[in-house]
Every structure is written in structure tokens, then in C-alpha cells.
Amino acid sequence: MAGVIAARRRRQRVFRWTVLVVLGIFFLLPLAAMLEFSTRNSETWPLLVNWPKLSDTYPDLAEGIVSSLEQAALTAVLMLVLLVPTAIWVRLRLPRLRRLVEFLCLLPLTIPAIVLVVGLAPVYAWVTYFLGGSSLTLVFAYTILVLPYAYRAIDAGLSAIDVKTLAEAARSLGAGWTTVIVRVVLPNIRSAVLSAAFLTVALVLGEFTIASLLNRTNLQVSIELLGKSSATMSVAVSLAALLLAFVLLMLLSLAGGSKKESK
């Protein structure tokens, strides 16, 4: 019996290592190829970290980087301002609408980006008329795009605490609803809020379809245009963007792990 158990454990160990090796080859080999290609020109990476020189050499790329960072920051702020109070209020005062709100927030996940653009194009004609053609107007579309992921993160955080008891205790001590949301509930879902923000930033930095079809500028559109004139720099920027997204997701994982340990 002991021999059978030992053999089963060995097979499981071999299977795990085989899966890890296959996944490592699948994910790391393209990254290694990108790194090798981007280092064929010795000036690529030094130029990438030299912002003043990069702005002078590739102004369109610099504009795309700045636009994407601004879009990511504004989208995260707008998403949190809209979603966090709504999710808390539905939990506390309108529990019957929870399924409807969840359905509406998850709906963009079922709609392809190109179909979403077809619906947003007439809206953005009016947005351009009133607000101009700035790339920052993509924030409205990106807020809709990140709703499913952000809602899931925030909903998981709210499910992990007793929101109603906390709110009732604060209300019994004379706190208003704004105080309940900002000073009582929000600190208890800090990691969920950070998770939603990190996911938002990662998604916005990697978005291409909506920006391209709406003729706006962001990082991915700039990389696509740069690839026609400087392939090595385009691949280097793509690799840097992938590594940044990986770092953000690692921070997300560490934040979730630290919360579990604190519990």
C-alpha cells in the first residue's frame, strides 16, 4: 500500500514538473525571442530609458506612453468613484438589485470589442463635438470595458466582510452614510480596491482595438505604428509593457496574499 502511494506521488510530481516546463517554454520562449530581437541594436534599450532623448527621437511613441498612463489613471479613478459606492450601497440598501447590477457590470465581457466600438462610434461623434478629439475621452469607453473585472474584485472584497453589521454599528454611533462608506467599509476592502485598480491599469495599457478604430492615440496604437519604421524599438516597448503588466499582476497577487495572512 505504501509503495502504491509513493508511486502515485511520484507520478503527480512528474506531472507537475512537466506542466511547469511546458508552460515555461510556452510563455518564456516568446519573451526570450523578443528580448534577443530588441537587443540586436545596442542603442534600443538605453534610448528607451532616456525619456528626453526618446521624446525627441520618437515623439509619437512618447505621446502614446503619456496618453496611456493618463488614460489608465483616470479610468481607475472613474471606475472606483462609480463602482465602489454603488456596490456598497446595493449591498446595504438595495440587495434585490444585486443580480441586476452584476448582470449589467458583466455584460461588456460578453460583447466583442469591435462590436462595442460600433455602438460607441455614434456616441463618440457627440463626445468629439462637445469635448474635442482628445485621447483622454477614451476613459469613458475604458471604464465600461473594465467593469466586469473591477466588479468581480470589489464584490469579492465585500463578500469577505460583514458589510451590514459594520454599517449598522457605525450608524448606531451617529455616522452618516458617507462616513460609513468612506471610513468604515472602504478601509476593510482596501486590497479589493487595489486589485480592481491594478487590473484596470493592466487592461488599459494593453488595449488596442477601441483606440485604433476610434482614431485615438494610446501605447498599443503607437507601438503598431512604430513597428512600420523601427521594429527593434517596437518590440522593446512591447516587451516593457508586458513586463509592467506582469509586475502589476504580481503586486495584485501579493496584496491578496498579505490580506489572507493578516486574517
ChimeraX attribute file (.defattr): number of C-alpha atoms within 10 A of each C-alpha:
attribute: neighborCount
match mode: 1-to-1
recipient: residues
	/A:1	6
	/A:2	7
	/A:3	8
	/A:4	9
	/A:5	10
	/A:6	11
	/A:7	12
	/A:8	12
	/A:9	12
	/A:10	12
	/A:11	12
	/A:12	12
	/A:13	12
	/A:14	12
	/A:15	12
	/A:16	12
	/A:17	12
	/A:18	12
	/A:19	12
	/A:20	12
	/A:21	12
	/A:22	12
	/A:23	12
	/A:24	11
	/A:25	13
	/A:26	11
	/A:27	11
	/A:28	12
	/A:29	12
	/A:30	12
	/A:31	16
	/A:32	13
	/A:33	11
	/A:34	16
	/A:35	16
	/A:36	14
	/A:37	15
	/A:38	22
	/A:39	15
	/A:40	10
	/A:41	11
	/A:42	9
	/A:43	12
	/A:44	19
	/A:45	16
	/A:46	11
	/A:47	16
	/A:48	18
	/A:49	10
	/A:50	10
	/A:51	12
	/A:52	12
	/A:53	13
	/A:54	17
	/A:55	15
	/A:56	11
	/A:57	12
	/A:58	16
	/A:59	14
	/A:60	20
	/A:61	26
	/A:62	20
	/A:63	15
	/A:64	20
	/A:65	22
	/A:66	15
	/A:67	21
	/A:68	26
	/A:69	16
	/A:70	17
	/A:71	24
	/A:72	25
	/A:73	17
	/A:74	19
	/A:75	26
	/A:76	25
	/A:77	16
	/A:78	15
	/A:79	23
	/A:80	22
	/A:81	11
	/A:82	12
	/A:83	20
	/A:84	22
	/A:85	16
	/A:86	14
	/A:87	19
	/A:88	22
	/A:89	15
	/A:90	15
	/A:91	18
	/A:92	14
	/A:93	10
	/A:94	12
	/A:95	14
	/A:96	10
	/A:97	12
	/A:98	14
	/A:99	11
	/A:100	11
	/A:101	16
	/A:102	16
	/A:103	12
	/A:104	13
	/A:105	20
	/A:106	20
	/A:107	14
	/A:108	17
	/A:109	15
	/A:110	8
	/A:111	11
	/A:112	10
	/A:113	17
	/A:114	12
	/A:115	10
	/A:116	16
	/A:117	19
	/A:118	13
	/A:119	11
	/A:120	15
	/A:121	14
	/A:122	11
	/A:123	11
	/A:124	20
	/A:125	14
	/A:126	11
	/A:127	16
	/A:128	13
	/A:129	9
	/A:130	9
	/A:131	12
	/A:132	13
	/A:133	16
	/A:134	12
	/A:135	18
	/A:136	19
	/A:137	16
	/A:138	25
	/A:139	22
	/A:140	17
	/A:141	16
	/A:142	23
	/A:143	24
	/A:144	17
	/A:145	25
	/A:146	25
	/A:147	24
	/A:148	20
	/A:149	20
	/A:150	28
	/A:151	23
	/A:152	17
	/A:153	20
	/A:154	24
	/A:155	20
	/A:156	13
	/A:157	18
	/A:158	20
	/A:159	11
	/A:160	11
	/A:161	13
	/A:162	11
	/A:163	18
	/A:164	14
	/A:165	11
	/A:166	16
	/A:167	21
	/A:168	14
	/A:169	13
	/A:170	19
	/A:171	14
	/A:172	10
	/A:173	9
	/A:174	11
	/A:175	16
	/A:176	12
	/A:177	14
	/A:178	10
	/A:179	15
	/A:180	20
	/A:181	20
	/A:182	12
	/A:183	13
	/A:184	18
	/A:185	22
	/A:186	19
	/A:187	12
	/A:188	17
	/A:189	22
	/A:190	15
	/A:191	21
	/A:192	26
	/A:193	23
	/A:194	20
	/A:195	25
	/A:196	25
	/A:197	26
	/A:198	22
	/A:199	20
	/A:200	25
	/A:201	23
	/A:202	20
	/A:203	17
	/A:204	27
	/A:205	21
	/A:206	17
	/A:207	18
	/A:208	20
	/A:209	16
	/A:210	22
	/A:211	19
	/A:212	16
	/A:213	14
	/A:214	17
	/A:215	12
	/A:216	19
	/A:217	23
	/A:218	30
	/A:219	27
	/A:220	25
	/A:221	24
	/A:222	23
	/A:223	23
	/A:224	17
	/A:225	15
	/A:226	19
	/A:227	13
	/A:228	9
	/A:229	10
	/A:230	13
	/A:231	16
	/A:232	22
	/A:233	24
	/A:234	22
	/A:235	23
	/A:236	21
	/A:237	23
	/A:238	20
	/A:239	18
	/A:240	15
	/A:241	18
	/A:242	16
	/A:243	13
	/A:244	15
	/A:245	19
	/A:246	13
	/A:247	14
	/A:248	18
	/A:249	16
	/A:250	13
	/A:251	15
	/A:252	19
	/A:253	13
	/A:254	13
	/A:255	16
	/A:256	15
	/A:257	12
	/A:258	11
	/A:259	14
	/A:260	9
	/A:261	7
	/A:262	6
	/A:263	5
